Each structure stands twice: as structure tokens, then as C-alpha cells.
Amino acid sequence: MDTGKSYHKQATGAALETVQQHATDQDITLFAGCFCPFVQRVWVALEYLEIPYKVYEVDPYKKPQELLELSSKGLVPALRLNGYVPPRALNESTVILEYLEDLASTSTKRSLLPPLSDPYARALVRLQSDHANPCRRRSWRNGVMEGGVYDIHDCQGYSEATNVLKHYRGLELPRGPKFDGWLNRLFQHPAFKCTCSTEELYLDSYERYAFNRPNTSQVANAINTGRGLP
Ligand SMILES: N[C@@H](CCC(=O)N[C@@H](CS)C(=O)NCC(=O)O)C(=O)O
């Protein structure tokens, strides 16, 4: 039943603590929205790669001017790179992930991908990440999902499927020992856990998508009119 709940504007639970621990200025400011899976994949990467950052929560539906300066569509996630004068902007979660991967290769030396010496393994992780991309997950509503190589790169897609899509669409992911093991490791991973709000926040925030309320978002409008996703 559509109970008219609105999306949340501030993280809760472990994610809120992480926001509070990352409130001081750094070279990177992550413009975030607490319910957004595209944000979470970038946020997990920042944590996992141990790159210093500040997280700044904005309402992407209200599109404050400082967000529009980073993303002309006013979408989160967006990065403001404060080391440049004037600061530079970066958006699109997959591009940001690759940027962070490159950055870490010369600083923290941690990596989201297998080593350069194994290009095929790197390609498989990218393929799996592409498959988990929120833009491609409409097919999951029918319970269709393939197996494959699972990595922290893909985390947000699968975790969202286990709560929001299960709740609103009755989606059950096809289970098996390999996938279950991966899911358990994901849910226990510190970089993932510390970027998760409480389950209620996601259920409340996605109610308007589940009941297809008008003008919910650019993503919803694109799906409803058969246009490409933003
Ligand atoms: N392709 C973008 C999609 C980002 C996106 O759709 N973000 C949503 C929040 S989950 C947003 O900012 N929506 C604002 C709007 O629809 O106006 C990415 O991967 O970064």
C-alpha cells in the first residue's frame, strides 16, 4: 500500500556515523544522497581504497546550486576536487569509480580490481559490475539474474535487491552456496557496513518508485517514457 512516505534526506545508522566522521574538508568532497545506490558504490570505493574524503549530503531532487555546478543534471554522486583552483567536478558513478581506482594506484595502493597483469580477471569484474548496474536491474523484477564473479565493486546492486526489491516486488535472488557466501562476505565487509543506513530508510525512500508516483525522479521519468536513463 502506498502510505505516502517521502525519501530521506539524511543518512541513518552506521552511514550517519560515517558521515559525521567525514565532515572535515579534504581534497575530495562526495556530494551524496543517502538512499542512492549510485552514491553508495562510490562511497564504498572511497572507504575500501582508504582515500581521504568529506561527505556532504544534498537533496538531489531539490538540486542546490553547488550540486548543479558539479553536475548539469543535478545528479548524485558528484565529486568536487578541491585540490584544483578553482575546484573541478566529476560525475557518473562508473567514471568516478575508475578515477578513484587510478588515484589509489599512486597513493594508497589499494585496488578494486585484480592486478594489471591479469587483464581478463579485470574485465570479468567490470562485466559483473556492469550487470549489477542499477540501470540494468529492471530485468531483476522478473527474478532473472545470472551468476558470475562477484566483487566488492558490485555491492550496492545486490544488496538493494535483497531488501527493496524483495519488499516491493517479491524478488528472490537465485541462491546457491557461491552467491550466498559472497553475499555474507559483502554484508560483513566494513566498507559496505559503514555506508549502510537502516533498512527503513531505503524502504521509505523507494516507496514513491514502487508506486510509480508522478515526477519521482529523472530515472523514473525516463523509464516511464521509454527514454534513455540519465
Ligand atoms: N548515471 C548516474 C545516475 C545517478 C542518479 O540517477 N542519481 C539519482 C539518485 S539515485 C539522482 O541524483 N536523481 C535526481 C533526479 O532524478 O532528479 C550515475 O551512475 O552516477
PDBQT file of the ligand as one rigid body, heavy atoms in Angstrom, charges set to zero:
ROOT
HETATM    1  N1  LIG A 301      24.144   7.586 -14.213  1.00  0.00    +0.000 N 
HETATM    2  C1  LIG A 301      24.220   8.256 -12.940  1.00  0.00    +0.000 C 
HETATM    3  C2  LIG A 301      22.892   8.131 -12.225  1.00  0.00    +0.000 C 
HETATM    4  C3  LIG A 301      22.830   8.905 -10.905  1.00  0.00    +0.000 C 
HETATM    5  C4  LIG A 301      21.376   9.078 -10.427  1.00  0.00    +0.000 C 
HETATM    6  O1  LIG A 301      20.406   8.762 -11.137  1.00  0.00    +0.000 OA
HETATM    7  N2  LIG A 301      21.222   9.591  -9.185  1.00  0.00    +0.000 N 
HETATM    8  C5  LIG A 301      19.897   9.874  -8.662  1.00  0.00    +0.000 C 
HETATM    9  C6  LIG A 301      19.748   9.465  -7.193  1.00  0.00    +0.000 C 
HETATM   10  S1  LIG A 301      19.809   7.697  -7.008  1.00  0.00    +0.000 SA
HETATM   11  C7  LIG A 301      19.635  11.372  -8.699  1.00  0.00    +0.000 C 
HETATM   12  O2  LIG A 301      20.516  12.163  -8.437  1.00  0.00    +0.000 OA
HETATM   13  N3  LIG A 301      18.375  11.734  -9.048  1.00  0.00    +0.000 N 
HETATM   14  C8  LIG A 301      17.942  13.099  -9.088  1.00  0.00    +0.000 C 
HETATM   15  C9  LIG A 301      16.850  13.290 -10.126  1.00  0.00    +0.000 C 
HETATM   16  O3  LIG A 301      16.369  12.288 -10.673  1.00  0.00    +0.000 OA
HETATM   17  O4  LIG A 301      16.475  14.449 -10.384  1.00  0.00    +0.000 OA
HETATM   18  C10 LIG A 301      25.386   7.665 -12.132  1.00  0.00    +0.000 C 
HETATM   19  O5  LIG A 301      25.711   6.466 -12.350  1.00  0.00    +0.000 OA
HETATM   20  O6  LIG A 301      26.018   8.380 -11.349  1.00  0.00    +0.000 OA
ENDROOT
TORSDOF 0
